[in-house]
Amino acid sequence: MPDRVSRCCRILVQDYTTTAEGRAMFGMLAVLAEYQRELILANTTDGLAAARAHGRRRAPAETDR
């Protein structure tokens, strides 16, 4: 099954990048992925700052007993 999925994805990507519309769609998806990454980074940074403001720290690493 994974082989069929990867083959299908390769065909779709190849078809998308050979036409102007496909390249535009691929570019828009790349922009949205980058935007999502920036949102995750900003939310993580804000969450860590809020935790520090409330005196919370990261939990210590667990050790094998």
N, C-alpha and C positions, 0 to 999 in steps of 0.2 A: 504493500500500500504506500509507504513513504516514497518509493521510487516513482510510482505513478503521480503522486502529488508534486514531487520535485520536477518531473518531466513537464507536467502541465504548467507549473510556474515558470519554467524556462521558456516555454513556448509563448506564454502570455507576455513575459517581459520582452522577449525578442520582438513580438508583434507590436507592443507598445512603443518601443524605441525606434521603429522603422517609419512611423508616420508622424506628421507634425502634431496631430491631436494626441497621439500617444506620448510623445515627448513632453507636451504641455501637461498632460495628466500626471505623468511621472514626476515632473518638476513640482506640481502642486502638492503631490503626496509627500515629496521630500521636504517641502516648506512646512507642511503640517507636522511631520515627524520632528523636525527641528524645533518647532514651536512647543510641541508637547514636552520635549526634553527640557527646554528652558523653563516651562511651568513646573515640572517636577523638581528641577534644581532650586527654583525660587521658593517653592513650598517647603522643601526640605530645609533650606537655610532658615526660613522664617520659623519653622517648627523647632529647630535646634535653638534658635535665639530665644524663643518663648520659653522653652524648657530651662535654659540657663537663667532667664530672668526669674523663674520660679524656684530656682535653687536645685533643679533636678540635673543629675549627671547621668552619663551612660552607665549601664549596669556593668559590673566587672565581668570579665570573661570567665566562663565556667571552666573548672579544672577537672580532670579525670580523678576519680577517687579510688 
